[in-house]
Amino acid sequence: MNSQQESKLKKLGIFNLTQAEEMGLSQQNLSRLVAAQKLKRVGHGIYLHPEAELDQDVGFQIACAKFGPEAAIGGLSALFHYNLAEQVPGHVWVIVPAQKRSSIHGYKFIRTKTKMDRGIVDKKGYRIVSIERAILEGLKYITKIGERTALKAARDALVKKQTTELKLGKAAKELGLESVLAKYLEVIIP
């Protein structure tokens, strides 16, 4: 590994085999670097530069690296990220396309047919749903998230002015979730 490759990997922090190959590093190179303790393997095909500066959302970065570029953090994990849920999620909740399958433990999937390019925010090393999409999908998947948690999160976001009814309406239209919002609108308005 040359100094330019090392610098890029350090900047990425968490990266996958595809990203390493784009920089000219093969699977064998990565295995040697892991054996020499110059890189850490944090999951199947997921690596970490030991001197990388990571933020508190390292679990989100690992999840998005594992499940590909279309995956995004959502569900209870997103509500907790936006300080709208008191319950600390036991798993990282990941929104993936409907056809995605995996047997990796420690993650809760929300398989969705809703477009994965709408209501998604790119953060450092991971993607997460916007606050509006988090609220709307919380209401859509109310049986998975819990009725009390989903309704309280929606009300709190409006009370704390983290979002508005107008923004929720616009996001619902964009995501095709108008009927979900209409069903709960009277209940969530403070």
Backbone torsions as a table, in degrees:
resi	resn	phi	psi	omega
1	MET	NA	123.4	178.1
2	ASN	-84.7	172.3	-175.1
3	SER	-65.7	-32.1	178.6
4	GLN	-68.0	-44.2	177.3
5	GLN	-63.0	-42.5	-179.9
6	GLU	-62.2	-41.7	179.3
7	SER	-62.2	-42.7	179.4
8	LYS	-65.3	-43.7	-179.8
9	LEU	-66.1	-37.8	178.1
10	LYS	-63.2	-39.5	179.6
11	LYS	-68.5	-40.0	178.1
12	LEU	-65.6	-39.3	-176.4
13	GLY	80.2	-89.2	177.5
14	ILE	-97.6	132.8	-179.6
15	PHE	-147.5	163.1	179.5
16	ASN	-110.6	175.8	-176.5
17	LEU	-59.0	-41.5	-179.6
18	THR	-59.9	-45.0	179.1
19	GLN	-63.4	-38.7	179.1
20	ALA	-66.5	-42.4	179.5
21	GLU	-63.2	-34.5	177.2
22	GLU	-63.2	-24.0	178.6
23	MET	-94.6	2.7	177.4
24	GLY	93.3	13.5	178.6
25	LEU	-104.0	127.5	-179.9
26	SER	-88.3	173.4	176.4
27	GLN	-59.6	-39.4	179.8
28	GLN	-65.2	-41.1	176.7
29	ASN	-58.9	-45.6	-179.0
30	LEU	-63.2	-42.1	179.1
31	SER	-60.8	-41.6	179.1
32	ARG	-65.7	-41.2	-179.5
33	LEU	-66.7	-35.5	176.5
34	VAL	-67.1	-44.1	179.2
35	ALA	-62.0	-35.5	179.2
36	ALA	-83.3	3.1	-180.0
37	GLN	60.8	30.1	174.6
38	LYS	-92.2	-14.7	174.1
39	LEU	-138.8	157.4	175.2
40	LYS	-115.8	141.1	175.4
41	ARG	-97.4	118.5	-176.6
42	VAL	-105.6	-4.2	179.3
43	GLY	-178.8	173.9	179.6
44	HIS	-61.5	111.8	179.1
45	GLY	75.1	12.3	-178.7
46	ILE	-121.1	128.7	-175.5
47	TYR	-127.7	161.3	-179.0
48	LEU	-138.5	132.4	173.0
49	HIS	-78.9	128.4	-173.8
50	PRO	-64.4	-20.4	-179.8
51	GLU	-101.5	10.4	-178.9
52	ALA	-68.3	144.9	175.6
53	GLU	-89.2	111.8	-178.0
54	LEU	-108.8	147.6	175.4
55	ASP	-94.9	-173.3	-174.8
56	GLN	-71.7	-10.3	-177.0
57	ASP	-96.1	33.5	-177.5
58	VAL	-60.6	-34.3	177.2
59	GLY	-62.8	-36.4	177.1
60	PHE	-67.7	-39.3	179.4
61	GLN	-64.1	-42.8	179.6
62	ILE	-64.7	-44.1	179.9
63	ALA	-59.9	-46.7	-178.9
64	CYS	-67.2	-34.0	176.6
65	ALA	-67.5	-37.1	-178.6
66	LYS	-70.4	-39.3	-170.1
67	PHE	-103.2	5.9	170.0
68	GLY	94.4	173.7	-172.6
69	PRO	-67.9	-18.1	178.9
70	GLU	-87.4	-16.5	-177.6
71	ALA	-71.0	149.8	177.1
72	ALA	-147.3	150.5	176.7
73	ILE	-73.3	134.6	-178.4
74	GLY	-151.8	-160.2	176.6
75	GLY	57.2	-141.1	-177.2
76	LEU	-64.6	-32.3	178.4
77	SER	-62.6	-42.4	179.5
78	ALA	-68.4	-42.1	179.0
79	LEU	-62.2	-40.5	178.3
80	PHE	-66.4	-40.7	178.3
81	HIS	-57.7	-39.6	-179.7
82	TYR	-87.3	11.8	-179.7
83	ASN	59.3	39.0	179.7
84	LEU	-112.5	0.8	177.6
85	ALA	-134.8	135.1	179.7
86	GLU	-84.1	-28.2	-176.7
87	GLN	-75.2	123.8	176.6
88	VAL	-76.7	122.2	-178.0
89	PRO	-63.3	137.4	177.3
90	GLY	-75.5	-23.5	179.1
91	HIS	-129.0	161.5	170.7
92	VAL	-83.4	123.9	179.7
93	TRP	-88.0	127.1	-176.4
94	VAL	-125.9	129.4	174.9
95	ILE	-90.5	126.9	-179.2
96	VAL	-132.9	161.0	175.5
97	PRO	-59.6	154.5	-174.2
98	ALA	-57.0	-31.0	-176.4
99	GLN	-84.9	-6.4	-176.4
100	LYS	-71.4	131.0	177.4
101	ARG	-128.4	147.1	177.5
102	SER	-162.6	153.4	178.6
103	SER	-114.2	18.2	-179.0
104	ILE	-74.8	128.6	-178.5
105	HIS	-85.7	158.1	177.9
106	GLY	96.3	2.2	-178.8
107	TYR	-130.4	145.9	175.8
108	LYS	-113.6	120.8	-178.3
109	PHE	-90.9	141.3	166.2
110	ILE	-118.0	104.7	178.9
111	ARG	-85.1	126.2	-174.2
112	THR	-133.3	149.0	173.8
113	LYS	-96.8	-6.2	176.2
114	THR	-64.5	141.0	-176.6
115	LYS	-56.6	135.1	-177.2
116	MET	-87.4	5.4	178.0
117	ASP	-108.2	4.8	-179.5
118	ARG	-114.2	137.3	177.0
119	GLY	68.2	30.1	179.6
120	ILE	-118.1	135.8	179.7
121	VAL	-112.2	128.7	176.3
122	ASP	-86.3	122.7	176.4
123	LYS	-111.4	-174.1	-179.9
124	LYS	-70.9	99.9	175.3
125	GLY	86.1	2.6	177.7
126	TYR	-157.0	166.8	176.7
127	ARG	-116.9	141.8	179.1
128	ILE	-138.7	149.6	178.3
129	VAL	-68.5	152.1	176.7
130	SER	-67.8	166.2	-179.2
131	ILE	-61.5	-37.5	179.1
132	GLU	-65.6	-44.7	179.4
133	ARG	-66.4	-36.3	178.0
134	ALA	-59.9	-44.2	179.9
135	ILE	-65.9	-48.8	-177.9
136	LEU	-62.8	-42.3	179.4
137	GLU	-73.5	-28.4	172.8
138	GLY	-60.0	-40.1	177.9
139	LEU	-72.9	-37.8	179.7
140	LYS	-64.4	-43.1	-178.2
141	TYR	-103.4	42.7	-174.1
142	ILE	-60.0	-31.2	179.7
143	THR	-72.9	-28.6	178.2
144	LYS	-80.0	-39.3	-174.9
145	ILE	-85.4	-32.6	-177.4
146	GLY	109.4	129.1	-175.1
147	GLU	-59.5	-47.8	-178.4
148	ARG	-60.4	-45.4	-178.0
149	THR	-64.0	-46.3	-177.0
150	ALA	-65.5	-45.3	-179.1
151	LEU	-67.9	-41.4	178.8
152	LYS	-63.8	-40.9	179.2
153	ALA	-61.2	-44.1	-179.8
154	ALA	-64.2	-46.0	179.1
155	ARG	-62.9	-46.0	-178.8
156	ASP	-60.6	-41.1	-179.7
157	ALA	-61.9	-38.0	178.8
158	LEU	-73.8	-42.3	179.5
159	VAL	-64.0	-43.6	-179.4
160	LYS	-78.6	0.0	-179.6
161	LYS	59.2	34.2	174.1
162	GLN	-77.5	-20.9	175.4
163	THR	-154.2	176.5	179.4
164	THR	-129.1	166.7	176.6
165	GLU	-61.7	-37.4	179.7
166	LEU	-62.8	-46.1	178.7
167	LYS	-64.5	-39.2	177.4
168	LEU	-63.5	-42.0	179.0
169	GLY	-63.1	-43.1	179.3
170	LYS	-64.0	-44.4	179.3
171	ALA	-65.3	-39.7	179.4
172	ALA	-61.9	-41.2	178.8
173	LYS	-65.1	-44.4	-179.3
174	GLU	-62.6	-36.2	-176.1
175	LEU	-94.5	-5.0	-177.8
176	GLY	73.5	30.5	-177.9
177	LEU	-114.8	28.7	-178.5
178	GLU	-60.9	-38.8	-178.5
179	SER	-66.5	-34.3	178.2
180	VAL	-65.5	-46.7	179.5
181	LEU	-63.6	-43.7	-179.2
182	ALA	-60.1	-37.8	-178.3
183	LYS	-62.7	-36.2	-173.6
184	TYR	-111.0	-1.6	-173.0
185	LEU	-55.6	-47.4	-178.6
186	GLU	-62.7	-32.6	-177.3
187	VAL	-75.5	-33.5	-173.2
188	ILE	-92.2	-18.3	-179.9
189	ILE	-68.5	125.4	-176.2
190	PRO	-69.5	NA	NA
